[in-house]
């Protein structure tokens, strides 16, 4: 019931961001910079789990971001099979621009909402996301 609308919003946000970042020569994986900007040093595996992205797809995305000079992958000193992810100075410098694109999209999408409605809606989305992650984690351990 909610999935249809959440999927539409997600696809439309990605589509909008992709259109905006093309003029900078960046591709669709650039949205991962949002999360990395708040969680530098996260392992590639942890990022896959958090963002619910296939490991092979994540590896391809990180390789592209690395080639674009936005991200660097470093071998984890505790586990040489894992990579820790960091923004480069170029990636860090692009975050304000990327954030503005995201704000522009969501300002347009939510233009008819009051501040109170936005706060409530965001808190409900956060709770639903947490519940979904918890449910899937519980189911995967059975």
C-alpha positions as CSV (number, residue, x, y, z in Angstrom):
1,X,0.0,0.0,0.0
2,X,2.7,2.5,0.9
3,X,5.4,0.9,-1.2
4,X,4.0,2.2,-4.4
5,X,4.2,5.8,-3.3
6,X,7.5,5.5,-1.5
7,X,9.0,3.8,-4.7
8,X,7.7,6.7,-6.9
9,X,9.2,9.3,-4.6
10,X,12.5,7.5,-4.5
11,X,12.7,7.0,-8.2
12,X,11.7,10.6,-8.9
13,X,14.3,11.9,-6.4
14,X,17.0,9.8,-8.0
15,X,15.9,10.9,-11.5
16,X,16.0,14.6,-10.5
17,X,19.4,14.3,-8.8
18,X,20.7,12.4,-11.8
19,X,19.6,15.2,-14.1
20,X,21.2,17.8,-11.9
21,X,24.6,16.0,-11.4
22,X,25.0,15.3,-15.1
23,X,26.3,18.8,-15.8
24,X,29.1,18.0,-13.3
25,X,30.0,14.8,-15.1
26,X,28.7,12.6,-12.3
27,X,26.4,9.6,-12.5
28,X,23.6,8.0,-10.6
29,X,25.8,6.6,-7.7
30,X,26.5,10.1,-6.5
31,X,23.5,9.9,-4.1
32,X,25.6,7.6,-1.9
33,X,27.7,10.6,-1.0
34,X,24.9,11.9,1.2
35,X,25.3,8.9,3.5
36,X,29.1,8.8,3.3
37,X,29.3,12.4,4.3
38,X,27.7,11.5,7.7
39,X,29.4,8.1,8.1
40,X,33.0,8.4,6.7
41,X,35.0,5.3,7.4
42,X,32.0,2.9,7.1
43,X,32.9,-0.4,5.5
44,X,31.5,-1.1,2.1
45,X,29.7,-4.1,3.5
46,X,28.1,-2.1,6.2
47,X,27.0,0.5,3.6
48,X,25.4,-2.3,1.5
49,X,23.5,-3.5,4.6
50,X,22.3,-0.1,5.6
51,X,21.3,1.0,2.1
52,X,20.0,-2.4,1.2
53,X,22.1,-2.6,-2.0
54,X,23.6,-5.7,-3.5
55,X,27.4,-6.1,-2.8
56,X,28.3,-6.4,-6.5
57,X,26.3,-3.3,-7.3
58,X,27.8,-1.4,-4.5
59,X,31.3,-2.4,-5.6
60,X,30.6,-1.1,-9.1
61,X,29.1,2.2,-7.7
62,X,32.1,2.7,-5.4
63,X,34.5,2.0,-8.3
64,X,32.8,4.7,-10.4
65,X,32.8,7.2,-7.5
66,X,36.5,6.5,-7.0
67,X,37.2,7.0,-10.7
68,X,35.3,10.3,-10.5
69,X,37.6,11.4,-7.6
70,X,34.7,11.6,-5.1
71,X,35.5,8.6,-2.9
72,X,38.5,6.7,-1.8
73,X,38.4,3.1,-0.6
74,X,41.0,2.0,1.9
75,X,41.7,-1.6,3.0
76,X,40.5,-2.0,6.6
77,X,43.5,-2.6,8.8
78,X,41.5,-5.1,10.9
79,X,40.1,-7.1,8.0
80,X,42.0,-6.8,4.7
81,X,39.0,-8.3,2.8
82,X,37.0,-5.1,3.6
83,X,37.2,-1.6,2.4
84,X,36.5,1.5,4.5
85,X,35.0,4.4,2.5
86,X,36.0,8.0,2.7
87,X,35.1,11.2,0.8
88,X,37.9,12.9,-1.0
89,X,38.3,16.7,-0.8
90,X,36.5,16.8,-4.2
91,X,33.6,14.7,-2.8
92,X,33.4,16.7,0.4
93,X,33.3,20.0,-1.7
94,X,30.4,18.6,-3.7
95,X,28.2,17.8,-0.7
96,X,26.7,21.3,-0.4
97,X,25.7,21.3,-4.0
98,X,24.3,17.9,-3.8
99,X,22.4,18.8,-0.6
100,X,21.0,21.9,-2.3
101,X,19.7,19.7,-5.2
102,X,18.0,17.4,-2.6
103,X,16.5,20.4,-0.8
104,X,15.2,21.8,-4.1
105,X,13.5,18.5,-4.9
106,X,11.9,18.1,-1.5
107,X,10.9,21.7,-1.2
108,X,8.9,21.3,-4.4
109,X,7.4,18.0,-3.5
110,X,6.3,19.2,0.0
111,X,5.4,22.7,-0.9
112,X,1.8,22.2,0.2
113,X,2.7,20.8,3.6
114,X,2.9,22.8,6.9
115,X,6.0,22.5,9.0
116,X,4.0,20.4,11.6
117,X,2.9,18.0,8.8
118,X,6.5,17.6,7.6
119,X,7.9,16.9,11.1
120,X,5.2,14.3,11.7
121,X,5.6,12.7,8.2
122,X,9.4,12.5,8.6
123,X,9.1,10.9,12.1
124,X,6.6,8.3,10.7
125,X,8.9,7.5,7.8
126,X,11.9,7.0,10.1
127,X,9.8,4.7,12.3
128,X,8.6,2.7,9.3
129,X,12.1,2.4,8.0
130,X,13.4,1.2,11.4
131,X,10.6,-1.3,11.7
132,X,11.2,-2.6,8.3
133,X,14.9,-3.1,8.9
134,X,14.3,-4.7,12.2
135,X,11.7,-7.1,10.7
136,X,14.0,-8.1,7.9
137,X,16.9,-8.6,10.3
138,X,14.7,-10.8,12.5
139,X,13.5,-12.8,9.5
140,X,17.0,-13.3,8.1
141,X,18.2,-14.9,11.4
142,X,15.4,-17.5,11.4
